[in-house]
Amino acid sequence: MHGLVFMSWVALYVVQCVVVVVGRVAWHRRLGVAGAALAVMMLGLGLYTTVLCLQRGAVPPFFSPALFLVIDGLGIIMFFVLVAAAILVRQRSDWHKRLMLGATILVTSPAIGRILPMPLLGPWPVGRFTLQ
């Protein structure tokens, strides 16, 4: 579930960039409301998923449970802080777009980090990160 929601953020980010480039700023603002709601959902779902991984022992073997909690927990909180800051400075497009890019990088880095070392980890990630 969290993968689908977080991928929706990436899709919305790409759509938002395209909408601005083609000059549909009114659409960008309307979609931005959906983006803000999605960010709130992601904050709750991200924290819930982090705790659930700890409870199930589904922490990657290269992290201690405490480090996993701190990295994933602070990562999703910082994502939300950057999105909130971007919304607050939406009148300054130079800051707004940089904050949104930073938020998107923060939220995608755990997924990329899980994909990159998979061949080195053997079968472990496949069993832990599939939908149950």
C-alpha positions as CSV (number, residue, x, y, z in Angstrom):
1,M,0.0,0.0,0.0
2,H,2.7,2.5,0.9
3,G,4.5,1.8,-2.3
4,L,1.5,2.7,-4.4
5,V,0.9,5.9,-2.4
6,F,4.5,6.9,-2.6
7,M,4.7,6.2,-6.3
8,S,1.6,8.4,-6.7
9,W,3.6,11.2,-5.3
10,V,6.3,10.7,-7.9
11,A,3.7,10.6,-10.7
12,L,2.0,13.8,-9.3
13,Y,5.4,15.5,-9.1
14,V,6.1,14.8,-12.8
15,V,2.6,15.9,-13.8
16,Q,3.0,19.1,-11.8
17,C,6.3,19.9,-13.5
18,V,4.8,19.3,-16.9
19,V,1.7,21.4,-16.1
20,V,3.8,24.4,-15.1
21,V,6.1,24.1,-18.2
22,V,3.0,24.2,-20.5
23,G,1.7,27.2,-18.7
24,R,-1.3,25.7,-16.9
25,V,-0.6,27.3,-13.5
26,A,-4.3,27.2,-12.4
27,W,-4.2,23.4,-12.9
28,H,-0.9,23.3,-10.9
29,R,-2.6,25.0,-8.0
30,R,-5.6,22.7,-8.1
31,L,-3.4,19.6,-8.2
32,G,-1.3,21.1,-5.4
33,V,-4.3,20.7,-3.1
34,A,-4.3,17.0,-3.9
35,G,-0.6,16.9,-3.4
36,A,-0.9,18.5,0.1
37,A,-3.5,15.9,1.0
38,L,-1.2,13.1,-0.4
39,A,1.7,14.4,1.7
40,V,-0.3,14.2,4.9
41,M,-1.3,10.6,3.9
42,M,2.3,9.8,3.2
43,L,3.4,11.1,6.6
44,G,1.0,8.8,8.5
45,L,1.6,5.8,6.2
46,G,5.3,6.2,6.2
47,L,5.5,6.3,10.0
48,Y,3.1,3.4,10.3
49,T,5.1,1.3,7.8
50,T,8.4,2.0,9.6
51,V,6.9,0.8,12.9
52,L,5.3,-2.2,11.2
53,C,8.7,-3.2,9.7
54,L,10.3,-3.0,13.1
55,Q,7.5,-5.1,14.7
56,R,7.8,-7.8,12.0
57,G,11.6,-7.8,12.0
58,A,11.7,-6.7,8.4
59,V,14.6,-4.4,8.9
60,P,17.3,-4.6,6.2
61,P,20.3,-6.6,7.5
62,F,22.7,-3.7,7.1
63,F,20.7,-1.5,9.6
64,S,20.2,-2.0,13.3
65,P,16.5,-1.6,14.2
66,A,17.3,1.7,16.0
67,L,19.1,3.2,13.0
68,F,16.3,2.0,10.7
69,L,13.8,3.8,12.9
70,V,15.8,7.0,13.0
71,I,16.6,7.1,9.3
72,D,13.1,6.1,8.0
73,G,11.3,8.1,10.6
74,L,13.2,11.3,10.2
75,G,13.2,10.9,6.4
76,I,9.5,10.9,6.2
77,I,9.2,13.7,8.7
78,M,11.7,15.8,6.8
79,F,9.8,15.1,3.6
80,F,6.7,16.5,5.2
81,V,8.5,19.5,6.5
82,L,9.9,20.3,3.1
83,V,6.5,20.0,1.5
84,A,5.0,22.2,4.1
85,A,7.7,24.8,3.6
86,A,7.2,24.6,-0.2
87,I,3.5,25.3,0.3
88,L,4.3,28.3,2.6
89,V,6.6,29.8,0.0
90,R,4.6,28.9,-3.1
91,Q,4.6,32.6,-4.2
92,R,8.4,32.3,-4.6
93,S,8.7,29.8,-7.4
94,D,12.5,29.5,-7.1
95,W,12.2,28.3,-3.5
96,H,9.0,26.3,-4.1
97,K,10.4,24.1,-6.8
98,R,13.7,23.4,-5.0
99,L,11.9,22.5,-1.8
100,M,9.5,20.1,-3.7
101,L,12.5,18.5,-5.5
102,G,14.2,18.0,-2.2
103,A,11.1,16.5,-0.7
104,T,10.8,14.1,-3.6
105,I,14.4,13.1,-3.4
106,L,14.0,12.3,0.3
107,V,10.9,10.2,-0.3
108,T,12.4,8.2,-3.2
109,S,15.9,7.5,-1.8
110,P,14.8,4.6,0.4
111,A,13.2,2.9,-2.6
112,I,16.3,3.4,-4.7
113,G,18.4,2.3,-1.8
114,R,16.5,-1.0,-1.6
115,I,16.7,-1.7,-5.3
116,L,20.5,-1.0,-5.8
117,P,22.0,-3.6,-3.4
118,M,19.4,-6.3,-4.1
119,P,21.7,-8.6,-6.2
120,L,24.3,-8.5,-3.4
121,L,21.8,-9.5,-0.7
122,G,20.5,-12.7,-2.2
123,P,16.8,-13.7,-1.8
124,W,16.3,-11.7,1.4
125,P,14.7,-8.5,0.0
126,V,12.2,-10.4,-2.3
127,G,10.6,-12.2,0.7
128,R,10.5,-9.1,2.9
129,F,9.2,-6.4,0.6
130,T,6.5,-8.2,-1.3
131,L,2.8,-7.5,-0.6
132,Q,1.5,-9.8,2.0
